[in-house]
Amino acid sequence: MSAFSISYIVLWVLVAVLSLVVFALVRQIGVLHDRIAPTGALMLAKGLTVGEPAPVVMVGDLDGVSRNVGGQRSDGRNTLVMFVSPTCPVCKVLLPVLKSSARTEHSWLDVLLASDGEAAIQSEFRRQNGLASLPYILSPTLGIAYQVNRLPYAVLLDERGVVLARGLINSREHLESLFEAKRLGVASVQAYLEARHADRAA
Amino acid sequence: MNIVIDPAVSSLLALGGAALFGWAAAHKLRTREAFAATLAEHRLVPQRLVAFTALVLAVVELATAAMLLWPDTRSLGGVVGAVLLVIYASAITINLARGRKDLDCGCGLRPRAIGGWMVARNLIVAVLLGLLWLPLSDRALGAADFATIVATLLIGALLYASIELLLGRAMPRDLFSAERS
């Protein structure tokens, strides 16, 4: 046997083993998907009702601009209001995720950060986390009107100011579940799972 | 007809085996106490002989690696390596039969639970090393063989590691140190 036929046989053996490893890996991914239930933003019982218009609140932001949150938008864009605070550790972990989502969903979504408290502390927080590209609302009334009692909390509004989804956000999956909620037309992952169970039972 | 083995395949198996045993021996010698504790856990060797056996196993592994590297002792190294692997496979089988599935195999950097697949792996590698006992066919090695051997060793090592990670059940380390202390 020549060197090349040996090399040829060895290659075939390696390709066969490699294919088996790839197959095992792909199967493992399937198993993982099967075992991990879909996760989503936690809907707390108390709060705005999905499918109804959110209250329109006049607020000021750190740049000194006044704007309305909620209500009809003439440009047809959706709004994500993200409630954060310098004192909430999870918020800090979530901010890079929020920035990256704001970039990828740029075509249809405006992201607003909302907080309340001392302007100096908030400005410092905004500077440290590189949030200059996102409007930063400073308003105690907005959180009350939107019934926010835990942070980080997000509300997704459509172009008419109607609540599409809302919930407690602790990870990228939670944040993206809000966009999925809009895409699938369901209120939350809880609603989605219930509908799926009902489907299976039927 | 005499069954012969191509010198390129033989070198490939020998170098692969040398890498396997060299790495295993280095790891056992570096963490000698941990390996002795693992060996004791297997409950196959009398307690008094555990430390001695652990050292002997590591030294034999090192010698196997050295023998595989040297062409004159290659076939002997292959047989010793195959015997070692069969011994390990039997140790794992005995403990699996005892229902003790949560033992560390003592074969990696991280604790890894023993399993049926390890027995199969050891037997496959043992058969491959056993092939070294076959007489070499008459052929001079050239540059193409060198390329085949180097590339296959690298890819083979990566595939071996991938399979180990895929099939191996990692064990929580602190659980183990608690058990050992």
Contacts between the chains, C-beta under 8 A, distances in Angstrom:
chain1	res1	chain2	res2	distance
A	1	B	6	5.8
A	1	B	137	7.3
A	1	B	139	7.2
A	3	B	8	6.6
A	3	B	139	8.0
A	3	B	141	7.6
A	3	B	142	5.3
A	3	B	144	4.0
A	3	B	145	4.8
A	3	B	148	7.1
A	4	B	144	6.2
A	6	B	6	5.4
A	6	B	8	4.8
A	6	B	9	6.4
A	6	B	145	6.9
A	6	B	148	6.4
A	7	B	8	7.9
A	7	B	144	6.2
A	7	B	145	7.6
A	7	B	147	7.5
A	7	B	148	4.2
A	10	B	9	7.5
A	10	B	12	7.2
A	10	B	148	5.7
A	10	B	152	5.3
A	14	B	152	6.6
A	14	B	155	5.6
A	14	B	156	7.2
A	14	B	159	7.1
A	17	B	159	5.4
A	17	B	163	7.9
A	18	B	155	8.0
A	18	B	159	6.4
A	21	B	159	6.2
A	21	B	162	5.2
A	21	B	163	6.2
A	21	B	166	6.8
A	24	B	166	5.3
A	25	B	166	6.8
A	28	B	166	7.0
